[in-house]
Amino acid sequence: MIPRYTRPEMASIWEPQTRFKIWFEIEAHAADALAELGVIPKEAARTIWAKGKDATFDVARIDEIERETKHDVIAFLTHLAEIVGPEARFVHQGMTSSDVLDTCLNVQLKRAADLLIADLDRVLAALKTRAFEHKMTPTIGRSHGIHAEPVTFGLKLAYAHAEFARARARLVAARDEISTCAISGAVGTFAQIDPRVEEHVAKAMGLRPEPVSTQVIPRDRHAMYFATLGVIAASVERLAVEVRHLQRTEVLEAEEFFSEGQKGSSAMPHKRNPVLSENLSGLSRMVRAYVTPALENVALWHERDISHSSAERMMGPDATVTLDFALVRLAGLIEKLLVYPQNMQKNLDRLGGLVHSQRVLIALTQKGASREDAYKFVQRNAMPVWRGEGDFQTLLKNDPDVKKYMSDAEIEEKFDLGYHLKHVDTIFKRVFGES
């Protein structure tokens, strides 16, 4: 991913030097196991570690060798032999390239997941703090973008918190599913290498042995991993879109923090645009774009092919780097979000009490009116208010059909805002475990 949307901690996981370091560790741990089994001399295994452990691999040299060999793992092994010396002939015994490549990729994806989980924890903390801050701040709920019934701004953030808590749980599961190791040799039969080598390498690298690896680790694991990232990205965009709508001039119930010296438009000095939220929408689309190739990578030919390889070289770093950046940006957006309760109340009152129409409808049915008649009575008084002609409560009090069932005092009671918020504590307890 381009530097503009890259954080160094995540980028370092995908740097060539990191990749070659992991490759070396896989090979060296395998050599240790082979030495314990008596397949190679123990002194050779010690020399491999001694000369390679602190080595800085020459990326340019490896690239130079690969231009001739047209094979990345062979290029690395050739360079490693230049560092280790004659004992390098004992490296990679009984192994195939996919043993190194797939095990390394899963190490990288596991490390990336660790960072993403930490990012989600920051998002969750920000959402919880702001949710409790505005737990009882009334605002209008909207369906189809149209005023519906009252909610609170804290509930909006609680919805998001619950969603990202599910996202975290999915990512933890995806991290576990991807944490497997394959050191099983050509077509995965262990014909040339003892399964105990795989067990040793897996333990040393913080992984589990893959039960059946053919010649590659099955890509349904990777598909689930990237699908999980895609769902998280969808949740990021859902919250970003909410902020974008709330920042519209006609709404202005919340907006992104606008720092001193920030400029909103090259042409219009007055502009304060939701650029962070819009950026998050775009980044989320890029993360989701990698879900399809991840799914298509599952269907490889027989025991293996490499149609997945080129896609994974891009999608591994790009999807994780992009989502990492997006989650950190989202956390900062929520932490600094400007909230305007006065505008929320102003918008809540904009329809002259129409938001209480359902309470009146239900009351009429409970007083004896049929639902069809009750709906007709309420709607015919609501429509003039919708057009800006009168006050809903006053119109209801002057409607003879309504007055057959409800007194003025009973009508007035149905316009109590607090009625809509009586279960906020219950919802908060479900989401946060406390109210």
N, C-alpha and C positions, 0 to 999 in steps of 0.2 A: 504494500500500500504506500501511497505517496507520503512524504514526511509531514505534510500539513495535518494529516489525520492519524498520526502514529505517535505512540508513547514509547519511550526507550525501554521500559521494563518488558513490554510484550515483544517489541522488535528484536530484542537481544535473544529471545528464544529461537528465532528463525534465522539468525545470522549464520553465514557459512562456518565461521570458526566454532560456534556452538554446535552446529550439526556434526562437524568433523570430530569434535571432542566427544560427543555422544557415540559416534561410530567407533572411535578408539576404545571407549569404555566397554562397549558391547564385545568387541573383539578381545580385549584384554581379560574381561571376566570369563569369556568362553575359554581362553587359553588357560586360565587358572583351573577351571573345571577339567579340562583335558589333561592338565598336568596331574591333578589328583587322581584321575582315572588311569594314569600311566601311558596315555596316548602320546604325549609330548614330554620332553624333559622339564622338570620343575625349574631348572636354572633358566631355561628359555622363557618360561612364563614370567619369572622375576625380571629378566632383562627387558622383556616387552614393556612391563609396567615402568621400570626404572627409566627407560629412555623415552617413553611416550607420555608419561603421566603429566609432566609439566611442559610438554612441547607446544610451541605455537605453530600450527600447521600453515604452510605456505599456500594460501588459496590460489594465488596466481600460478604457482607451480602445478597444483592439482588440475587447474583449468588447462594448462599447457599439455599435460599428459592426456587429459580427456579428449583434447582436440585430435589426438592421434588414435587413442584406443576406442573412442566413441562409447565409453563406458565409465560412469562416474565412480562406481565402487572400485573397479580395477585401478582407476587413476589414483584414488585415495590409497589403496593398498600399496601401489608402487611408490608413492611418496612416503608412506609409513616405513617401507623397507629402507628408504634412504636415511631415515632417522634411526631406526632400530638396528639395522645391520643384518648379519647372516641369520640371526634367530627369527627374523621376520618370516622365514619359510614355514614356521609353525603357526603363523596367524591364519585364520579363516579356514582351518582344517575341517572338512566335512560340511561347511556352511555354504549357503547360496546368498546372492546379493539381497534378496528379499528379506532374509533373516535380519540383516543389518538395517535395511531401509525401513521395513515395517515396524520393527522394534523401536527404532529411533523416532519415527513419526509419532508413535503412541506415547513415547516419553514427552515429546514436544507438546502434543495435544493435552496430555495430563497437566503439564506445567502451565499451559495456557489457560486451562480450566481453573486452576488454582487462582490465577490472577483475576479471571472473570468472576469467580465466586466472591472474591474480596471486593470487586467493583459492585456487585449486586448488594453486598452487605452495606456499602456506603449509600446506595440508592434507597435501600430499605430503611436505614437510619434516618435519612433526610425526610422520607415520606412519613415516617412515624412522628418525628418531631413536629412537622408542619401540620399533620392531621390533628394532633392533640391541641396544637395552637388554635386551630379553627374548627374544633369539634362541633361547636354550637353556633358557628357563623352561618346564618341562614342565606341561602341563595336559591335561585330557581333551577329546578331540574328540567331538562329539555329532552323531548323525543322528536325525532325528525328535525331537530334544530329549532323546534317550536316550544314555547313555554308549556310545561306540563304541571307538575306539583312541586312544592318546596322540598329541598334537601338541605344539607349543609356542605360547606366547602370541605370540612373535615372528612365527610363521607366520600367525597370525590377522591381524596387522597387515600382514604382507607381502601377504596376499591382497588386503586393502583398498588397499594402495599400488598394486598392479598394476591394480586396477580403476579407480582415480582417474587413473592414468597414461593409461589408454585414454580416460577421460573428457576429459582435457586435449587429447589428440590430436584427438578428435572436435570439441571446441570450437574448436580452431585451424582445422580444416577448415570448420566452420560459419561462423566469422568470415570466412574467405576467400570462401566462397560468397555471403555476404550483402553483400559489399563492392562493390556495383555501383551505377551512376548512370544515370538516365534523364533526358535533356533532349531529347526527341524530338517534343514537341508532341502535338496531338490525334490520337488513334488510332495514335500512334507512327510516323508515316510521314516525319517531318522535312520535311513539305511547307512549313511556315512558318518553319523554322529549320535552319540548316546543321549537319550532323553534327559538324563541327569544334568547334562550341560545346559539345556534350556531351563531346567528348574533353578540351577545356580544363577544363571544370568538374570532370570526373571526376578529372583529375590534381591539380587544386588542392585537392580535398576528400579526397584519399587513397583514391580508388575507381577502378573500371574501368568503361568504358562497358558497358551492358547490350546484348548482341547483338541481341535482339529484345524490345522493351518493350511492344508494342501501345500502350495508353495507361497501363499500369501495369507495374511490374516484376513478373515472374511470381512468384506466391506459393508455388510449390514451394520456392523458396529460403528463405522465411520459415518454412514448415512444417518444413524440416529443422533450422533454427536452434532453433525452440521444441521440436522433438522431442529435440534434443540436450540442451537444458536439462532436459527431462523425464527423460531417462535418467540424467543427473547427479543429479537429485533422487532417483531410485530408488536410486542408489548411496549417497547420503547416508542415506536411511532404512535401507538394509540394515545399515550400520555402526551407526546409532543403535539399531536393534532388538537388535543383538548386545550393545551396552553395557547396554541395558535388561534383557536376560536375565541377563547376568553380574552385575548389581547386585541381583537378587532375593535376599532374605534367606537362602533355602535354598542359594544358590549363593555369592554374595558373593566372586567371584573378582576383580572390578574394580568400581569405582564412580566416579561423578562427584565432582570436588572439591567439598567442602562448606566454604564460607568462614565465617569468624568472624562471628557475628551473623545468619547465614542461618537461616531457619525452614522446616521441612519441612511443617508442618501447622498449621492454625489450632486444631485440637482435640487433637492428639497431639504433645507436645513432643519425643518421641523420634524422630520420623520424619526419614529422609534419603532423599528420593525422586529418581528419575532424571528430573528435570523438563526438563533441557536436551535429553536424548535424545527424550523424549516430544514436546517442542516441535518438534524437528527432523522427527519423523514427520509432524506436522501441517503444517508448512511445506512439506515435500516433496510432500504430496498437493495442495497449492494450485498448486505449479509444474507438476505433471503434469496438472492440470485444464485447463491452457491448450493442451495438445497437440492435443486434439480440435478446438477452434475453429480452430487454425492449419491443420490438415489440411482442414477444411471451407472455409477461405478460398481454397483453391487453385482451386476450381471457380467462377470468375466468369463472367458472361455476356459472350459475344462479346469485344470488345476491352477492355471494362471494365464494372464496376458498382462500387458502394461498400458492398456488403454486408459486406466485410471491414473497413471503416474503423472502425466502432464497436467491434468486437471488439479491433482492434489498439490503439486508444487506451487500452484497459484492460490487455491482455495484455503489451504492450511494457514499460511500467514495472513492472507488478505481478510478472511472472515474473522479470525480471532483478533487481529490488530484493529480492524474497523469497529468491531463490537466493543472492544476494550475502550477505545476512544469515545464511542457513543455513550457508554454507561457512565464514564467519568464526567462527560459533559452533561448528561442528564442529572446526575447527582448534584453538580454545581448549580444547574438551572433551578432545581427544586429548593436547594438550600438558600438561594438568593431571591427566589420568586417574590415579586411585589404583589400584595393582595389588597384589594380595595373593597372592604365590607360595605361602605356607603353606596358604592355603585351596585353592589349585589342587591342591597335593599331597594335601591331605586328601580332596578330592573324587575325585581320581585313584585313591586307595586304597580308596574307599568300597565298591566291589564285590568286594573280596577277590581281586583278580587276574583277574577275568573279562575284563578288557580284553586279555588275552593269548590268548584262546581261539582266534583264527585261527592263531596260530603253532603251537599244539598240533595243530590240525586238519591243517595242512599237513605237519607233521612225521610224523604218523601215516600219511598217504598216501605220503610218501616212504619210510617204513619198510615199506610193503607192504599196509597196510589199504586197502580200497576207500573211495572218498570217502563213500559212503552210510554205511558202518559207522563211519568216523572221525567223521563229523558226529554220529551217534547217540551214540557214546562220550563225546564232548566235551559235547554238550548235556545228557545225563542227569546229568553231574557239575556242570554250570553252573547248572541250575535250582534245586537246593537252596541254593546260595550266593545266588542271586537272592532267595530267600525268607529269607535270613539264617541258614541252617542249615549252618554249616561253612565250611571254607577250600578254595578251588578246587584249589590245588596239592596239598593233603593228600588230597582226594578222588580226584584223578587218580592219585596214587601208590598208593592202596588199591584201584583198579579193576583187576581181573585182566585184562580185555580190553585196557586201555591198557598194562599192564605186559608184555603179550606182545610189544609193539613198542618200548617206551621204558623206559630205566632211570630211577631216581630222579634221577640227575645230568642226564640228558637232559631230563627234565621241568623241573627247576629252571632249566636254561639258557634255556628258552623264556619265562621270566618276567623277562628283562632289559629294563628300561625303555629303556636306551640304544639298543637295537636299532631302536626306532621312530624315533629321532632321527638316524640315521646319514646321512641325505641332506638335512638342513636346510641345510648349506652349499651344496649344489648348487642348491636352490630359491632361496636368497638371491642366489646369483650370477646366476641367471636373471632375478630381479626387479630387483636393484639393480646388477648388473654387478660385484659384489664380495661376498665371503662373510665 
